[in-house]
Amino acid sequence: MHWFTKNTDRVYAKTKRAMSRVVGILKGKKRLDEATLSSLKSALIDADLGLSLTDEAMAHLQTVCAQGVDEDATLLETLKAFLRGFFQPVKPLSESLMPVVLVVGINGAGKTTSIAKLARYYGEQGHKVALASGDTYRAAADEQLNYWADAVGAVFINRPDTQDPAAVMYDAYGTAKQAGATLLIADTAGRMHGQQGLMDQLKKVKRVLGKLDAKAPHEVWLVLDGSLGQSNVTQAQLFHEALGVTGVVLTKMDGSAKGGALFSVAKMGLPIRFLGSGESSEDLQLFDPKVFVDEVFA
Ligand SMILES: Nc1nc2c(ncn2[C@@H]2O[C@H](COP(=O)(O)OP(=O)(O)OP(=O)(O)O)[C@@H](O)[C@H]2O)c(=O)[nH]1
């Protein structure tokens, strides 16, 4: 149960604070005048909702106002429903004997730490989890993943003799199967997304996994640093275009993240799966759109 409750306050606090002006402006209101519209716009942008989503939200509220807001509804409820509508339902993990989750994202987004959290979470759900160390660029990456694998009781797989992450994954797949793993989570390098080389390399990893199991990787999860705000939208577009992202983990929600950007990422059609709320392996929350929207607009 702690997956839902631990650090709840920390996760929502910043976003809640960022949205408090929006709440103040819309609570109890059924009509928008010019002054309200202008302060609402700046409050939404300050909360990191992004310009285009802010404009869409405002246009939606104006349309609703023009039609007349339902008797028992307010503009705050209207906005909440509008934003909730962007969240995609999260599908359960594939029922394959050993689903493979490829974890991608830029340097420092929190991939390795999130993998530790995911390994712990799915371990507690009854999976035998194996972690493959596919970040062959950063010298300490192996060591860091090995540490976390030991800490959360996962199988650690690496290949220090090669720089080719596709070769690591090819072997890791077999090794994990042999070890009886029921879930393989693969760490990858995170050099800047602008580097075509990184995307090409990640595509190669995907292709190689696909040769071992036509459906692998079953998931490509993008780890985004929540404190980076709207720049996450550009990152998500690049990774999604190259790799077909199937889920998002938003980290550092306990830090300076305002959280508004999460709506823009959701609007791209990418399911938000988890929120990271700290540096330990239990600082993870299953993402629930209803809870999130209710909490941050409370
Ligand atoms: N406060 C906080 N810190 C986090 C969270 N997730 C990760 N971190 C920290 O962010 C830093 C980077 O995390 P890593 O997991 O090493 O990031 P990475 O994406 O694997 O980075 P590279 O291996 O360099 O590509 C570390 O100091 C983590 O402890 C989180 O949810 N909250």
The ligand as a Gaussian input file, in Angstrom:
#p B3LYP/6-31G(d) Opt

LIG

0 1
 N       14.727000      14.002000      -5.248000
 C       14.738000      13.027000      -6.164000
 N       15.900000      12.661000      -6.724000
 C       15.889000      11.682000      -7.659000
 C       14.678000      11.037000      -8.050000
 N       14.997000      10.114000      -9.004000
 C       16.347000      10.188000      -9.179000
 N       16.887000      11.128000      -8.379000
 C       18.290000      11.545000      -8.281000
 O       18.696000      12.081000      -9.539000
 C       20.078000      11.805000      -9.785000
 C       20.210000      11.108000     -11.146000
 O       19.572000       9.834000     -11.048000
 P       20.060000       8.571000     -11.894000
 O       19.116000       7.495000     -11.570000
 O       21.498000       8.322000     -11.731000
 O       19.806000       9.138000     -13.361000
 P       20.111000       8.445000     -14.754000
 O       19.040000       8.889000     -15.661000
 O       20.314000       6.995000     -14.596000
 O       21.450000       9.145000     -15.159000
 P       22.628000       8.613000     -16.135000
 O       22.997000       7.256000     -15.649000
 O       23.691000       9.643000     -15.947000
 O       22.057000       8.596000     -17.506000
 C       20.533000      10.947000      -8.626000
 O       21.182000      11.797000      -7.693000
 C       19.243000      10.390000      -8.035000
 O       19.345000      10.094000      -6.664000
 C       13.445000      11.456000      -7.430000
 O       12.314000      10.984000      -7.724000
 N       13.541000      12.449000      -6.502000

